[in-house]
Structure formats: C-alpha cells, structure tokens
Amino acid sequence: MTEMIKSIKIFPFALLALLVSEGTRADTLPLSKINRKIESRIQTGNTKKNVQCLAFILKDFQDRKIPKSRILVTFDDPNIDGIGIGLDETDEIYTCEAGELRSWEENDYQVAKTF
C-alpha cells in the first residue's frame, strides 16, 4: 500500500482518507465548514485529551496565520482512534490519538506532544 500511496498525485492530507477501508467513509471537512453541531460531535466522540490535542494544534495553525479554509479535519474515521488534522496542498499531517499529537510522514508517526 505504501508504494500505491507514493505513486498517487493528490494533496498529502488525502492520505488519511486513503487509509479508510472499502465500505467505510470518514468525514473530512475544512475547518471553515465545521459548525457547532459538527464541533459538538467531534468533542463528544473523542477523549478529553484528544480534544485538548486538537485545540493545541489549531492554536498553532492560528498563530501561524493559516486560514481555516486550508485546515482539514478528519473525524469518524475507523482507522484513526481520534482526530486527523492537516493542511491542504502540504505534507503536514497530524492525528490526535491516545492523548498524543502525532506527526505523520510516509505511514510512520512521531509523537510531538503528549496530553
């Protein structure tokens, strides 16, 4: 699967969507499209530490003045035990899983911060 992912020419955040098995579908939305109802669904469907992680990375993006329309959030993904976050048209991909902020590169992650 790694070779297939490397050969596909799409923006890198879509890699999270490729990890979803056939027959299942994750919701991926730009942050600018997430309303209060969806925000509530994300918060109630995740642990407190994963929600804190999401707030942390979103604050970093805000400090870097990245527009909300470029920040993509993946939730309800059966292959992510938490929340996926990335920037369109870049290779910046993160997940908030098990109370950890994980930075992804080529299907491997490093823990950037623990909550």
C-alpha positions, 0 to 999 in steps of 0.5 A: 500500500505504501508504494500505491500511496507514493505513486498517487498525485493528490494533496498529502492530507488525502492520505488519511482518507486513503487509509479508510477501508472499502465500505467505510467513509470518514468525514473530512471537512475544512475547518471553515465548514465545521459548525457547532453541531459538527464541533459538538460531535467531534468533542463528544466522540473523542477523549478529553485529551484528544480534544485538548490535542486538537485545540493545541494544534489549531492554536498553532495553525492560528498563530501561524496565520493559516486560514481555516479554509486550508485546515482539514479535519478528519473525524469518524474515521475507523482507522484513526482512534481520534482526530486527523488534522492537516493542511491542504496542498502540504505534507503536514499531517497530524492525528490526535490519538491516545492523548498524543499529537502525532506527526505523520510522514510516509505511514510512520508517526512521531509523537510531538506532544503528549496530553 
